[in-house]
């Protein structure tokens, strides 16, 4: 995935974003949470919040890859419980793990 580009702060993901041309800003978000997690490098002094816009994040829709590998000092913040959906349905509709914490 991407190379580390930033310390902590606020970054944005949206189903309409782009992992190649996006910057992680609110105006130019990334498309997948997995990509955002691969490029942020938070620390205890500079934690990161990844804001996840409303939408369904599924491999077949957005290219989202599960399980997400959550790093220390990273928070995921969805738009709303019923509006931001992490759908880890795998092949043949089998459920997959959504998040893996190191």
N, C-alpha and C positions, 0 to 999 in steps of 0.2 A: 504494500500500500504506500501511502505518502511518506514523505520525510518529515521529521519533526520541524515545526515552524514557529511554535509559539509556546510561551509559558502559560500561566493561568489566565483567567479572564472569562468573558462571556462569548460563546460561539453559538452558531445557529445552524440547524438542519431543517430542511423542508423537502417534501416529496417533489417539489418543482425545482429544487436546487441542482447543483452540478459539482461532482467531486473533482473534476478536471479543471474547470474554470472558476469555481466558487472560491471565496476567500474566508468563508465561515462567518461573515458579517451578517447582520439582519437583512441588509439589502442584497447580499450575494451569498446565500447560504450553501452549505454542502448538501448533497442528496442523501447520504447514508450516515447513520450513527457510527457504524464500524469505521468509516473513513475518518470521521471527526476524532474518534478515540485513537486512531493510529497516528495522528499528527499533533495532538496537544501534548504538552509535557508539563503538567502541573506539579507544584511542590506544596509542602505544608504551609509555606509562607505566601503562596500564590496559587490557590486552588482554582479549578475550572468548573464552570457550569455550562453544559451543552443544552440549549433550549431546543426542544423538538416540537416543530409545528404540528398542527392538526393534520391527520391523515393516517393511512395504514402503511406501515413499514414491513413489507413482505418481499422475499426474494423475487417472486414473479412480478411484483409491481414496481419496486424501487431498487432492486438489486441488493437489498439488505442481507447480510450474512450473519447467521446465528451459530453459536451463542456469541453475544457481544462480550468482548474482553474488557471489563470495567477496570480502570486503573485507580490507584489510590488518589485521593484528593480530587476526584471528578464526581460531579452530580449531574444526573439527567433530569431535566424538568420538562414534562409534557405540557401541552397547551391546556388540556383538561382530560379528566379520567375517561370520558366517553368519546373524546375526539382524537386523542393520540393513541394509536393502537400498534403495539409491537406484536406482530403475528409471525411466530416461528414455526408455522406449519411446514413440515418437511415433505419429502417424497411420499407419495401415496397417502397424503393427508395425515401423516404421523406427527404427533407433537414433538418438538425439540426443546432443549433448554434455551431460555431466552438470554440470560446473563451469566457469565462466569466471572467471579471475583477472585483476583490474585491475593 
